[in-house]
Amino acid sequence: MKVYFKIVLIILSVIFSVTVDAQNARNRNTSTEVGLSAGTSFYFGELNPVTPFHCPRFTGGLFIRQNINKRIAIRGSINYANLFAADSISKELPSRDGWFNTEILTTNLFCEINFLPFYIGAKREFITPYLIGGAGFTFPLTYHGSFV
């Protein structure tokens, strides 16, 4: 099943691949950037206190960034993650036999402010300090397990 999932993921990645030229937008003052993310998530806590990347699960998301002008942008995203952990797998406290499987959704909205002009490929304006601030929320979608 895992090999089948990987093959399908590779085929979908090739089918939905497109050429994007975000650095050469026609109007640098106002442009919109859209993107997708995909990867793995894992739980690190009481049921898995030691091993990173233990029982990885799917995570994915979508983001959009609107450049208001050369120095200010607003960015928002929505992400989905699946988390799983079990004492029987981690072997920390197998007698407890605790486990859970949950799906979560996170959303956030940020404002980015560049203090100096910045242009990719420029000889002088290739670096800038910036300030970022915003808020995010996490919503549990489902929960199954032996813990409340």
C-alpha positions as CSV (number, residue, x, y, z in Angstrom):
1,M,0.0,0.0,0.0
2,K,2.8,2.4,0.8
3,V,4.6,1.8,-2.5
4,Y,1.3,2.4,-4.3
5,F,0.7,5.7,-2.5
6,K,4.3,6.8,-3.4
7,I,3.8,6.0,-7.1
8,V,0.4,7.9,-7.2
9,L,2.0,10.9,-5.4
10,I,4.9,11.0,-7.9
11,I,2.5,10.7,-10.9
12,L,0.2,13.5,-9.5
13,S,3.3,15.7,-8.9
14,V,4.4,15.3,-12.5
15,I,0.9,15.9,-13.9
16,F,0.3,19.1,-11.8
17,S,3.8,20.5,-12.3
18,V,3.7,24.0,-13.9
19,T,6.4,26.5,-14.7
20,V,6.1,29.5,-12.4
21,D,8.1,32.8,-12.8
22,A,7.3,34.6,-9.6
23,Q,10.5,36.7,-9.6
24,N,9.6,38.4,-12.9
25,A,6.1,39.6,-12.2
26,R,4.9,42.2,-14.7
27,N,4.1,44.6,-11.9
28,R,6.4,44.2,-8.9
29,N,4.4,46.5,-6.7
30,T,1.3,44.3,-6.6
31,S,1.5,40.6,-7.3
32,T,-0.1,37.5,-5.9
33,E,1.8,34.3,-5.1
34,V,0.0,31.0,-4.5
35,G,1.6,27.7,-3.4
36,L,1.0,24.2,-2.1
37,S,2.9,22.3,0.6
38,A,3.0,18.6,1.3
39,G,5.1,16.5,3.7
40,T,4.9,14.6,6.9
41,S,4.0,15.4,10.5
42,F,4.7,13.5,13.7
43,Y,3.8,13.7,17.3
44,F,6.5,14.5,19.9
45,G,5.3,14.4,23.5
46,E,4.3,12.0,26.3
47,L,3.6,9.0,24.0
48,N,6.8,9.7,22.0
49,P,9.3,11.6,24.2
50,V,12.5,10.5,22.4
51,T,12.2,9.5,18.7
52,P,11.8,12.2,16.1
53,F,9.9,11.3,12.9
54,H,8.2,8.4,14.7
55,C,5.0,7.2,12.9
56,P,5.0,10.0,10.3
57,R,1.7,10.9,8.7
58,F,0.5,13.1,5.8
59,T,0.4,16.9,6.0
60,G,-0.5,19.4,3.4
61,G,-1.4,23.0,2.9
62,L,-2.2,26.0,0.7
63,F,-0.8,29.5,1.0
64,I,-1.4,32.8,-0.7
65,R,0.7,35.9,-0.5
66,Q,-0.4,39.3,-1.7
67,N,2.3,41.9,-2.2
68,I,0.6,45.3,-1.5
69,N,3.7,47.3,-2.5
70,K,7.5,46.9,-2.7
71,R,7.8,46.6,1.0
72,I,4.5,45.3,2.5
73,A,2.9,41.9,1.9
74,I,0.0,39.9,3.5
75,R,0.3,36.1,3.7
76,G,-2.3,33.6,4.7
77,S,-2.3,29.8,4.8
78,I,-4.4,26.8,5.7
79,N,-2.7,23.5,6.6
80,Y,-4.0,20.0,7.4
81,A,-2.1,17.4,9.5
82,N,-2.7,13.9,10.8
83,L,-1.0,12.9,14.1
84,F,-0.6,9.4,15.5
85,A,1.2,7.9,18.5
86,A,0.9,4.8,20.6
87,D,2.6,3.3,23.7
88,S,2.7,-0.1,22.0
89,I,4.9,1.3,19.2
90,S,7.1,3.8,21.1
91,K,7.7,1.2,23.9
92,E,8.0,4.0,26.6
93,L,5.1,2.7,28.8
94,P,3.7,-0.4,27.0
95,S,1.7,-1.3,30.1
96,R,-0.3,1.9,29.8
97,D,-1.4,1.1,26.3
98,G,-2.3,4.7,25.4
99,W,-2.8,5.8,21.8
100,F,-4.4,8.5,19.7
101,N,-5.0,9.4,16.1
102,T,-6.1,13.0,15.3
103,E,-6.5,15.3,12.4
104,I,-6.0,19.0,12.8
105,L,-6.4,22.1,10.7
106,T,-4.3,25.3,11.2
107,T,-4.9,28.7,9.7
108,N,-2.8,31.8,9.9
109,L,-2.6,35.4,8.6
110,F,0.6,37.4,8.6
111,C,1.8,40.9,7.6
112,E,5.4,41.2,6.3
113,I,7.3,44.5,6.2
114,N,10.7,44.9,4.5
115,F,12.6,47.9,5.8
116,L,14.9,48.3,2.8
117,P,14.4,47.8,-0.9
118,F,15.0,44.2,-2.0
119,Y,15.4,42.7,-5.4
120,I,16.4,39.1,-6.3
121,G,19.6,39.2,-8.3
122,A,20.4,42.8,-7.5
123,K,24.0,43.7,-6.6
124,R,23.2,46.2,-3.9
125,E,19.6,45.5,-2.7
126,F,20.1,41.7,-2.1
127,I,19.4,41.7,1.6
128,T,16.9,43.4,3.9
129,P,15.8,43.2,7.5
130,Y,12.1,42.6,7.9
131,L,9.3,42.4,10.5
132,I,6.6,39.8,10.5
133,G,3.6,39.6,12.7
134,G,0.2,37.8,12.7
135,A,-2.1,35.3,14.2
136,G,-2.9,31.7,13.8
137,F,-5.5,29.2,15.0
138,T,-5.6,25.4,15.3
139,F,-8.8,23.4,15.0
140,P,-9.1,19.7,15.9
141,L,-11.1,18.0,13.2
142,T,-11.2,14.4,14.5
143,Y,-9.9,12.6,17.6
144,H,-9.8,8.9,18.3
145,G,-7.9,7.3,21.1
146,S,-7.7,6.2,24.7
147,F,-6.8,9.6,26.2
148,V,-9.4,12.4,26.8
